[in-house]
């Protein structure tokens, strides 16, 4: 009987595990989902505004060389394609039902996370390369009348900004975006672990 009493005391001494409030957890996950989509939509809006500015620039400045038009066309099309990819991300995230079965939800989120990582690595690199190629074509005419010293200064400043934007700002942006998705995944895993136990 002593063994049974010990077991009973051990069992009663254990603190009950506090299960997370599903509504609160889902509200947090939905907030992260909204924040992520909002930031991507703002980015898309800015990119579309840049395309409109590029088109307006072509109407105001009488460019003459084909390379300039090719550069501007490459800029605009690269921005539009990248914006479409980001819009697809928003649609994908919006279609994820946070109230569905946690296992299915985790599969959807992990699929989204992989696509998000692809966008933030490979597609962003392609975007970076194409945009810089477009600027090379654009600068071929625009910088012709500028004295050589100023050309060098403009190109050095441009390259410094591009490398800073890609390697520093881009890396921070990627980490923040990936973290937000990871937070949602962790919240769902936490719910699944507590309710499976």
MODELLER restraints for C-alpha pairs under 7 A, 6 or more apart:
rsr = mdl.restraints
at = mdl.atoms
rsr.add(forms.Gaussian(group=physical.xy_distance, feature=features.Distance(at['CA:19:A'], at['CA:194:A']), mean=6.26, stdev=0.5))
rsr.add(forms.Gaussian(group=physical.xy_distance, feature=features.Distance(at['CA:25:A'], at['CA:187:A']), mean=6.75, stdev=0.5))
rsr.add(forms.Gaussian(group=physical.xy_distance, feature=features.Distance(at['CA:26:A'], at['CA:98:A']), mean=6.96, stdev=0.5))
rsr.add(forms.Gaussian(group=physical.xy_distance, feature=features.Distance(at['CA:29:A'], at['CA:184:A']), mean=5.23, stdev=0.5))
rsr.add(forms.Gaussian(group=physical.xy_distance, feature=features.Distance(at['CA:29:A'], at['CA:187:A']), mean=6.93, stdev=0.5))
rsr.add(forms.Gaussian(group=physical.xy_distance, feature=features.Distance(at['CA:32:A'], at['CA:180:A']), mean=6.28, stdev=0.5))
rsr.add(forms.Gaussian(group=physical.xy_distance, feature=features.Distance(at['CA:32:A'], at['CA:184:A']), mean=6.99, stdev=0.5))
rsr.add(forms.Gaussian(group=physical.xy_distance, feature=features.Distance(at['CA:36:A'], at['CA:177:A']), mean=6.95, stdev=0.5))
rsr.add(forms.Gaussian(group=physical.xy_distance, feature=features.Distance(at['CA:36:A'], at['CA:180:A']), mean=6.95, stdev=0.5))
rsr.add(forms.Gaussian(group=physical.xy_distance, feature=features.Distance(at['CA:37:A'], at['CA:90:A']), mean=5.46, stdev=0.5))
rsr.add(forms.Gaussian(group=physical.xy_distance, feature=features.Distance(at['CA:40:A'], at['CA:86:A']), mean=6.64, stdev=0.5))
rsr.add(forms.Gaussian(group=physical.xy_distance, feature=features.Distance(at['CA:40:A'], at['CA:90:A']), mean=6.96, stdev=0.5))
rsr.add(forms.Gaussian(group=physical.xy_distance, feature=features.Distance(at['CA:44:A'], at['CA:83:A']), mean=5.33, stdev=0.5))
rsr.add(forms.Gaussian(group=physical.xy_distance, feature=features.Distance(at['CA:44:A'], at['CA:86:A']), mean=6.99, stdev=0.5))
rsr.add(forms.Gaussian(group=physical.xy_distance, feature=features.Distance(at['CA:47:A'], at['CA:79:A']), mean=6.33, stdev=0.5))
rsr.add(forms.Gaussian(group=physical.xy_distance, feature=features.Distance(at['CA:47:A'], at['CA:83:A']), mean=6.83, stdev=0.5))
rsr.add(forms.Gaussian(group=physical.xy_distance, feature=features.Distance(at['CA:51:A'], at['CA:76:A']), mean=5.42, stdev=0.5))
rsr.add(forms.Gaussian(group=physical.xy_distance, feature=features.Distance(at['CA:65:A'], at['CA:141:A']), mean=6.65, stdev=0.5))
rsr.add(forms.Gaussian(group=physical.xy_distance, feature=features.Distance(at['CA:67:A'], at['CA:137:A']), mean=5.27, stdev=0.5))
rsr.add(forms.Gaussian(group=physical.xy_distance, feature=features.Distance(at['CA:67:A'], at['CA:138:A']), mean=6.62, stdev=0.5))
rsr.add(forms.Gaussian(group=physical.xy_distance, feature=features.Distance(at['CA:68:A'], at['CA:137:A']), mean=5.57, stdev=0.5))
rsr.add(forms.Gaussian(group=physical.xy_distance, feature=features.Distance(at['CA:68:A'], at['CA:138:A']), mean=4.41, stdev=0.5))
rsr.add(forms.Gaussian(group=physical.xy_distance, feature=features.Distance(at['CA:68:A'], at['CA:141:A']), mean=6.24, stdev=0.5))
rsr.add(forms.Gaussian(group=physical.xy_distance, feature=features.Distance(at['CA:70:A'], at['CA:137:A']), mean=6.94, stdev=0.5))
rsr.add(forms.Gaussian(group=physical.xy_distance, feature=features.Distance(at['CA:71:A'], at['CA:134:A']), mean=4.10, stdev=0.5))
rsr.add(forms.Gaussian(group=physical.xy_distance, feature=features.Distance(at['CA:71:A'], at['CA:135:A']), mean=6.18, stdev=0.5))
rsr.add(forms.Gaussian(group=physical.xy_distance, feature=features.Distance(at['CA:71:A'], at['CA:137:A']), mean=4.72, stdev=0.5))
rsr.add(forms.Gaussian(group=physical.xy_distance, feature=features.Distance(at['CA:71:A'], at['CA:138:A']), mean=4.90, stdev=0.5))
rsr.add(forms.Gaussian(group=physical.xy_distance, feature=features.Distance(at['CA:72:A'], at['CA:134:A']), mean=6.51, stdev=0.5))
rsr.add(forms.Gaussian(group=physical.xy_distance, feature=features.Distance(at['CA:72:A'], at['CA:138:A']), mean=6.44, stdev=0.5))
rsr.add(forms.Gaussian(group=physical.xy_distance, feature=features.Distance(at['CA:74:A'], at['CA:134:A']), mean=5.56, stdev=0.5))
rsr.add(forms.Gaussian(group=physical.xy_distance, feature=features.Distance(at['CA:75:A'], at['CA:131:A']), mean=5.66, stdev=0.5))
rsr.add(forms.Gaussian(group=physical.xy_distance, feature=features.Distance(at['CA:75:A'], at['CA:134:A']), mean=5.55, stdev=0.5))
rsr.add(forms.Gaussian(group=physical.xy_distance, feature=features.Distance(at['CA:78:A'], at['CA:127:A']), mean=6.52, stdev=0.5))
rsr.add(forms.Gaussian(group=physical.xy_distance, feature=features.Distance(at['CA:78:A'], at['CA:130:A']), mean=6.85, stdev=0.5))
rsr.add(forms.Gaussian(group=physical.xy_distance, feature=features.Distance(at['CA:78:A'], at['CA:131:A']), mean=6.91, stdev=0.5))
rsr.add(forms.Gaussian(group=physical.xy_distance, feature=features.Distance(at['CA:82:A'], at['CA:127:A']), mean=6.99, stdev=0.5))
rsr.add(forms.Gaussian(group=physical.xy_distance, feature=features.Distance(at['CA:96:A'], at['CA:108:A']), mean=6.71, stdev=0.5))
rsr.add(forms.Gaussian(group=physical.xy_distance, feature=features.Distance(at['CA:98:A'], at['CA:105:A']), mean=6.58, stdev=0.5))
rsr.add(forms.Gaussian(group=physical.xy_distance, feature=features.Distance(at['CA:102:A'], at['CA:188:A']), mean=6.28, stdev=0.5))
rsr.add(forms.Gaussian(group=physical.xy_distance, feature=features.Distance(at['CA:102:A'], at['CA:192:A']), mean=6.12, stdev=0.5))
rsr.add(forms.Gaussian(group=physical.xy_distance, feature=features.Distance(at['CA:106:A'], at['CA:185:A']), mean=6.46, stdev=0.5))
rsr.add(forms.Gaussian(group=physical.xy_distance, feature=features.Distance(at['CA:106:A'], at['CA:188:A']), mean=6.97, stdev=0.5))
rsr.add(forms.Gaussian(group=physical.xy_distance, feature=features.Distance(at['CA:109:A'], at['CA:185:A']), mean=6.50, stdev=0.5))
rsr.add(forms.Gaussian(group=physical.xy_distance, feature=features.Distance(at['CA:113:A'], at['CA:181:A']), mean=6.58, stdev=0.5))
rsr.add(forms.Gaussian(group=physical.xy_distance, feature=features.Distance(at['CA:120:A'], at['CA:174:A']), mean=5.90, stdev=0.5))
rsr.add(forms.Gaussian(group=physical.xy_distance, feature=features.Distance(at['CA:143:A'], at['CA:151:A']), mean=6.29, stdev=0.5))
